[in-house]
Amino acid sequence: MAISLIDLPFKLDQSHNFVPDEQSGVTINAASNIILFKKIIKEAPLDIKQDIMVIHRYNKIGASNDQESMPEEFLTNTPYTCEAIVTNVSPEAKKFSLLCQIPLGSMPLALTKNMKSHFIDLGPYTTKKQTFDFYFPTPGVFQHFPSNVSVSGKVLSRGGANTLAVVATPSSKRIENFKDLLAEDLTDGVLRFMQSENLLQGKKSFKFKHMLYLLKDKAFFHKVIDILRERSIFRPEVWMYACFHCDDDTLIKEFFEMAK
């Protein structure tokens, strides 16, 4: 109501001058009347409660979500996503602000910002997640400060701070099961595993759903098809990627026969 009675224009005056400075701030030379809304991040007192839980989960973008929530090491120039998972464990609805930031030493990807606060309305015994994407341009050991839950200027809950080891090439690691192959991105090892192991009984933690994302690679997909066909194993969730690649009419027909 008050805004309707003042002489502010409905559209932004393009003659306003915004000049960024070297301290991540900005100087505004207003050409006419403006309203300036400013939000700052500052240190807040702790008043930790047990009503809200916050954890972080990390994944390579495009990889299976069944991997461990905290990788032993991160790779440079590899896109990752972090899920800040917030759970209200109380019988009452909660409204709060969640502050998230990307790890030190990383760069944001897509629409992610270095630091951002989210207003969340969370019902009793429910969970919500906020995701942000990043990558590390250089190797090193970096801190990821915890996401914080705050109400009225007080921090009521926060996740754990994590130390992230970043390397340019993956360290050698003992391969014990199928998930280890996926975690190490060893596609040749995946093919050898599929040639020699009992796939139908799920030996060594094998499940077809864990490796489906790899089938987006056309060459790898056709190698998998050849192996499964030779072993007389036909799985519709694998054959369906024939529709994704659209380069083999026979495979597409076989998929629709399986899907009946």
Sine and cosine of phi, psi and omega as CSV:
sin_phi,cos_phi,sin_psi,cos_psi,sin_omega,cos_omega
0.00,0.00,-0.71,0.70,-0.04,-1.00
-0.90,0.43,-0.63,0.77,-0.03,-1.00
-0.89,0.45,-0.53,0.85,-0.03,-1.00
-0.93,0.36,-0.28,0.96,-0.06,-1.00
-0.98,-0.20,0.04,1.00,0.04,-1.00
-0.95,-0.32,0.19,-0.98,-0.17,-0.99
-1.00,-0.07,0.54,0.84,0.07,-1.00
-0.96,0.27,0.64,-0.77,0.04,-1.00
-0.95,0.30,0.40,-0.92,0.03,-1.00
-0.97,0.23,-0.38,0.93,0.01,-1.00
-0.89,-0.46,0.45,-0.89,0.00,-1.00
-0.90,0.43,0.77,-0.64,0.09,-1.00
-0.96,0.30,0.92,-0.40,-0.08,-1.00
-0.93,0.36,-0.17,0.99,0.00,-1.00
-1.00,0.09,-0.09,1.00,0.15,-0.99
-0.87,0.50,0.59,-0.80,-0.04,-1.00
-0.90,-0.43,0.88,-0.48,0.01,-1.00
-0.93,-0.36,0.87,-0.48,-0.07,-1.00
-0.86,-0.51,0.95,-0.32,0.05,-1.00
-0.91,0.42,0.54,-0.84,0.08,-1.00
-0.93,-0.37,0.00,-1.00,-0.09,-1.00
-0.97,0.23,-0.16,0.99,-0.04,-1.00
-0.97,-0.23,0.46,0.89,0.01,-1.00
0.90,0.44,0.38,0.92,0.08,-1.00
-0.95,-0.30,-0.20,-0.98,-0.01,-1.00
-0.48,-0.88,0.62,-0.79,0.10,-0.99
-0.97,-0.22,0.78,-0.62,-0.05,-1.00
-0.93,-0.37,0.86,-0.51,0.13,-0.99
-0.97,-0.25,0.98,-0.17,-0.11,-0.99
-0.98,0.19,0.74,-0.67,0.04,-1.00
-1.00,0.05,-0.26,0.97,0.03,-1.00
-0.39,-0.92,-0.10,-1.00,-0.02,-1.00
-0.89,0.46,0.67,-0.75,0.04,-1.00
-0.66,-0.75,0.33,-0.94,0.22,-0.98
-0.93,-0.36,0.80,-0.59,-0.04,-1.00
-0.95,-0.31,0.87,-0.49,0.09,-1.00
-0.97,-0.24,0.82,-0.57,-0.06,-1.00
-0.81,-0.59,0.73,-0.69,0.05,-1.00
-0.82,-0.57,0.75,-0.66,-0.02,-1.00
-0.84,-0.55,0.38,-0.92,0.08,-1.00
-0.94,-0.35,0.82,-0.57,-0.01,-1.00
-0.65,-0.76,0.23,-0.97,0.00,-1.00
-0.90,0.45,0.67,-0.74,-0.04,-1.00
-0.79,-0.61,0.50,-0.87,0.02,-1.00
-0.94,0.35,0.48,-0.88,0.02,-1.00
-1.00,-0.02,0.70,-0.72,0.12,-0.99
-0.59,-0.80,0.90,0.44,-0.18,-0.98
-0.89,0.45,0.79,-0.61,0.07,-1.00
-0.92,-0.39,0.17,-0.99,0.02,-1.00
-0.97,-0.24,0.18,0.98,-0.10,-1.00
-0.99,0.16,-0.43,0.90,-0.11,-0.99
-0.78,-0.62,0.74,-0.68,0.03,-1.00
-0.93,-0.38,0.60,-0.80,0.01,-1.00
-0.74,-0.67,0.80,-0.61,0.10,-1.00
-0.72,-0.69,0.34,-0.94,0.07,-1.00
-0.92,-0.38,0.60,-0.80,0.09,-1.00
-0.72,-0.70,0.75,-0.67,-0.07,-1.00
-0.92,-0.40,0.60,-0.80,0.07,-1.00
-0.53,-0.85,0.53,-0.85,0.24,-0.97
-0.92,0.40,0.66,-0.75,0.05,-1.00
-0.92,0.40,0.79,-0.61,-0.01,-1.00
1.00,-0.01,-0.11,0.99,0.01,-1.00
-1.00,-0.03,0.12,-0.99,0.01,-1.00
-0.91,0.42,0.61,-0.79,0.04,-1.00
-0.99,0.14,0.04,1.00,-0.05,-1.00
-1.00,-0.02,0.06,1.00,0.02,-1.00
-0.98,0.20,0.16,-0.99,-0.03,-1.00
-0.87,0.49,0.52,-0.86,-0.05,-1.00
-0.95,0.31,-0.34,0.94,-0.01,-1.00
-0.76,-0.65,0.99,-0.11,0.00,-1.00
-0.86,0.50,0.49,-0.87,0.06,-1.00
-0.92,0.39,-0.51,0.86,0.03,-1.00
-0.45,-0.89,0.44,-0.90,0.04,-1.00
-0.94,-0.34,0.47,-0.88,-0.01,-1.00
-0.97,-0.24,0.60,-0.80,0.06,-1.00
-0.92,0.39,0.46,-0.89,0.06,-1.00
0.81,0.58,0.54,0.84,0.03,-1.00
-0.83,-0.56,0.81,-0.59,-0.05,-1.00
-0.96,0.27,0.74,-0.68,0.05,-1.00
-0.82,-0.57,0.41,-0.91,0.15,-0.99
-0.84,-0.54,0.59,-0.81,0.07,-1.00
-0.89,-0.47,0.75,-0.67,0.09,-1.00
-0.98,-0.21,0.86,-0.50,0.17,-0.99
-1.00,-0.05,0.96,-0.27,-0.12,-0.99
-0.99,-0.17,0.86,-0.51,-0.07,-1.00
-0.90,-0.43,0.77,-0.64,-0.02,-1.00
-0.81,-0.58,0.78,-0.62,0.10,-1.00
-1.00,-0.03,0.95,-0.30,-0.05,-1.00
-0.99,-0.11,0.22,0.98,-0.01,-1.00
-0.98,-0.21,0.28,-0.96,0.03,-1.00
-0.99,0.15,0.11,0.99,-0.04,-1.00
-0.88,-0.48,0.54,-0.84,0.10,-1.00
-0.92,0.40,0.55,-0.83,-0.03,-1.00
-0.80,-0.60,0.67,-0.74,0.13,-0.99
-0.88,-0.48,0.78,-0.62,-0.10,-0.99
-0.35,-0.94,0.15,-0.99,0.07,-1.00
-0.95,-0.30,0.75,-0.67,0.04,-1.00
-0.94,-0.35,0.87,-0.49,0.02,-1.00
-0.98,-0.18,0.85,-0.52,0.01,-1.00
-0.86,-0.51,0.51,-0.86,0.10,-0.99
-0.54,-0.84,0.46,-0.89,0.01,-1.00
-0.97,0.25,0.32,-0.95,-0.01,-1.00
-0.89,0.45,0.46,-0.89,0.15,-0.99
-0.87,0.49,0.57,-0.82,0.01,-1.00
0.99,0.11,-0.07,1.00,-0.03,-1.00
-0.96,-0.28,0.22,-0.98,0.05,-1.00
-0.85,-0.52,0.62,-0.79,-0.02,-1.00
-0.96,0.29,0.46,-0.89,0.06,-1.00
-0.85,-0.52,0.40,-0.92,0.06,-1.00
0.82,0.57,-0.80,-0.60,-0.06,-1.00
-1.00,-0.08,0.11,0.99,-0.01,-1.00
-0.92,0.39,0.62,-0.78,0.12,-0.99
-0.96,-0.30,0.35,-0.94,0.03,-1.00
-0.83,0.56,-0.61,0.79,-0.02,-1.00
-0.50,-0.86,0.68,-0.73,-0.02,-1.00
-0.45,-0.90,0.60,-0.80,0.08,-1.00
-0.96,-0.28,0.59,-0.81,-0.03,-1.00
-0.82,-0.58,0.74,-0.67,0.12,-0.99
-1.00,0.06,0.80,-0.60,-0.10,-0.99
-0.80,-0.61,0.72,-0.69,0.12,-0.99
-0.92,-0.39,0.94,-0.33,-0.16,-0.99
-0.87,-0.49,0.83,-0.55,0.00,-1.00
-0.95,0.30,0.14,-0.99,0.00,-1.00
-0.88,0.48,0.68,-0.74,0.09,-1.00
0.80,0.60,0.66,0.76,0.01,-1.00
-0.81,-0.58,0.28,-0.96,-0.07,-1.00
-0.77,-0.63,0.57,-0.82,0.08,-1.00
-0.62,-0.79,0.48,-0.88,0.02,-1.00
-0.78,-0.63,0.54,-0.84,0.15,-0.99
-0.89,-0.46,0.71,-0.71,-0.04,-1.00
-0.90,-0.43,0.51,-0.86,0.10,-0.99
-0.55,-0.83,0.56,-0.83,-0.13,-0.99
-0.93,-0.37,0.54,-0.84,-0.05,-1.00
-0.32,-0.95,0.16,-0.99,0.15,-0.99
-0.52,-0.85,0.33,-0.94,0.03,-1.00
-0.96,-0.27,0.86,-0.51,0.01,-1.00
-0.98,0.22,-0.40,0.92,-0.04,-1.00
-0.70,-0.72,0.46,-0.89,0.05,-1.00
-0.96,0.29,0.27,-0.96,0.01,-1.00
0.46,-0.89,-0.13,-0.99,0.07,-1.00
-0.88,-0.47,0.86,-0.50,-0.15,-0.99
-0.79,-0.61,0.51,-0.86,0.05,-1.00
-1.00,0.00,0.60,-0.80,0.19,-0.98
-0.88,-0.47,0.95,-0.31,-0.06,-1.00
-0.95,0.31,0.52,-0.85,-0.13,-0.99
-0.93,0.36,0.52,-0.85,0.16,-0.99
-0.95,0.31,0.65,-0.76,-0.09,-1.00
-0.90,-0.43,0.62,-0.78,0.13,-0.99
-0.96,-0.27,0.82,-0.57,-0.03,-1.00
-0.72,-0.69,0.50,-0.87,0.08,-1.00
-0.66,-0.75,0.79,-0.61,0.05,-1.00
0.80,0.60,0.67,0.75,0.09,-1.00
0.99,0.16,0.12,0.99,0.03,-1.00
-0.87,-0.50,0.66,-0.75,0.04,-1.00
-0.99,0.10,0.90,-0.44,-0.05,-1.00
-0.99,-0.13,-0.37,0.93,-0.01,-1.00
-0.34,-0.94,0.42,-0.91,0.07,-1.00
-0.37,-0.93,0.44,-0.90,0.04,-1.00
-0.98,0.20,-0.05,-1.00,0.04,-1.00
-1.00,0.05,0.58,-0.82,0.09,-1.00
-0.96,0.26,0.68,-0.73,-0.05,-1.00
-0.88,-0.47,0.60,-0.80,0.11,-0.99
-0.97,-0.23,0.85,-0.52,-0.11,-0.99
-0.94,-0.33,0.84,-0.54,0.06,-1.00
-1.00,-0.02,0.82,-0.57,-0.06,-1.00
-0.89,-0.46,0.78,-0.62,-0.03,-1.00
-0.79,-0.62,0.38,-0.92,0.01,-1.00
-0.98,0.18,-0.58,0.82,0.05,-1.00
-0.76,-0.65,0.57,-0.82,-0.05,-1.00
-0.91,0.41,0.63,-0.78,0.06,-1.00
-0.95,0.32,0.48,-0.88,0.07,-1.00
-0.92,0.40,0.65,-0.76,-0.10,-1.00
-0.61,-0.79,0.61,-0.79,0.02,-1.00
-0.93,0.38,0.80,-0.60,-0.01,-1.00
-1.00,-0.07,0.92,-0.40,-0.06,-1.00
-0.94,-0.35,-0.42,0.91,-0.04,-1.00
-0.48,-0.88,-0.03,-1.00,-0.09,-1.00
-0.91,0.41,-0.58,0.81,0.01,-1.00
-0.90,0.44,-0.53,0.85,0.06,-1.00
-0.90,0.44,-0.64,0.77,0.04,-1.00
-0.88,0.48,-0.68,0.73,-0.01,-1.00
-0.92,0.38,-0.65,0.76,-0.02,-1.00
-0.90,0.43,-0.54,0.84,0.00,-1.00
-1.00,0.03,-0.04,1.00,0.01,-1.00
0.86,0.52,0.67,0.74,-0.02,-1.00
-0.99,-0.12,0.99,0.11,-0.08,-1.00
-0.92,0.40,-0.59,0.81,0.06,-1.00
-0.90,0.45,-0.62,0.78,0.05,-1.00
-0.91,0.41,-0.58,0.81,0.06,-1.00
-0.88,0.47,-0.69,0.73,0.00,-1.00
-0.90,0.43,-0.67,0.74,0.03,-1.00
-0.90,0.43,-0.63,0.78,0.04,-1.00
-0.87,0.49,-0.70,0.71,-0.05,-1.00
-0.94,0.35,-0.40,0.92,0.03,-1.00
-0.98,0.20,-0.50,0.87,-0.20,-0.98
-0.92,-0.40,-0.41,0.91,-0.11,-0.99
-1.00,-0.08,0.28,-0.96,0.05,-1.00
-0.98,0.18,0.98,-0.21,-0.09,-1.00
-0.98,0.18,-0.51,0.86,-0.11,-0.99
-0.97,0.24,-0.41,0.91,0.00,-1.00
-0.99,-0.14,0.05,1.00,0.08,-1.00
0.92,0.40,0.57,0.82,0.02,-1.00
-0.91,0.42,0.54,-0.84,0.05,-1.00
0.82,0.58,0.66,0.75,0.10,-0.99
0.91,0.41,0.38,0.92,-0.01,-1.00
-0.97,0.22,0.73,-0.68,0.19,-0.98
-0.59,-0.81,0.69,-0.72,-0.02,-1.00
-0.85,0.53,-0.60,0.80,-0.08,-1.00
-0.89,0.45,-0.41,0.91,-0.03,-1.00
-0.95,0.32,-0.43,0.90,-0.11,-0.99
-0.93,-0.36,0.14,0.99,-0.06,-1.00
-0.88,0.47,-0.56,0.83,-0.04,-1.00
-0.89,0.46,-0.43,0.90,0.02,-1.00
-0.94,0.33,-0.36,0.93,-0.07,-1.00
-0.96,0.29,-0.10,1.00,0.09,-1.00
-0.93,0.35,-0.30,0.95,0.12,-0.99
-0.99,0.13,0.89,-0.46,-0.13,-0.99
-0.87,0.50,-0.73,0.69,-0.04,-1.00
-0.89,0.46,-0.69,0.72,0.02,-1.00
-0.90,0.44,-0.67,0.75,0.01,-1.00
-0.84,0.55,-0.73,0.69,-0.04,-1.00
-0.94,0.35,-0.53,0.85,0.08,-1.00
-0.91,0.41,-0.65,0.76,0.04,-1.00
-0.90,0.43,-0.68,0.74,0.02,-1.00
-0.86,0.50,-0.69,0.72,0.00,-1.00
-0.88,0.48,-0.68,0.74,-0.01,-1.00
-0.91,0.42,-0.73,0.68,-0.04,-1.00
-0.92,0.40,-0.63,0.78,0.01,-1.00
-0.90,0.43,-0.66,0.75,0.01,-1.00
-0.89,0.45,-0.53,0.85,-0.01,-1.00
-1.00,-0.07,0.12,0.99,0.01,-1.00
0.84,0.54,0.65,0.76,0.07,-1.00
-0.92,-0.39,0.84,-0.54,-0.04,-1.00
-0.81,-0.58,0.90,-0.44,-0.04,-1.00
-0.83,-0.55,0.86,-0.51,-0.04,-1.00
-0.88,0.47,-0.54,0.84,0.00,-1.00
-0.92,0.39,-0.38,0.93,0.09,-1.00
-1.00,0.08,-0.73,0.68,-0.04,-1.00
-0.90,0.44,-0.41,0.91,-0.04,-1.00
-0.89,0.45,-0.36,0.93,0.02,-1.00
-0.95,0.30,-0.14,0.99,0.16,-0.99
-0.89,0.45,-0.55,0.84,0.06,-1.00
-0.95,0.32,-0.50,0.87,0.04,-1.00
-0.93,0.37,-0.67,0.74,-0.06,-1.00
-1.00,0.05,-0.51,0.86,0.06,-1.00
0.79,0.61,0.72,0.69,0.00,-1.00
-0.81,-0.59,0.08,1.00,-0.03,-1.00
-0.55,-0.84,0.97,-0.24,-0.04,-1.00
-0.89,0.45,-0.56,0.83,-0.02,-1.00
-0.89,0.45,-0.70,0.71,0.02,-1.00
-0.90,0.44,-0.64,0.77,0.01,-1.00
-0.89,0.45,-0.69,0.73,0.03,-1.00
-0.89,0.45,-0.65,0.76,0.02,-1.00
-0.89,0.46,-0.64,0.77,0.02,-1.00
-0.88,0.48,-0.73,0.68,-0.03,-1.00
-0.93,0.38,-0.46,0.89,0.11,-0.99
-0.93,0.38,-0.65,0.76,0.03,-1.00
-0.92,0.40,-0.57,0.82,-0.10,-1.00
-0.97,0.23,-0.14,0.99,-0.02,-1.00
-0.91,0.41,0.00,0.00,0.00,0.00
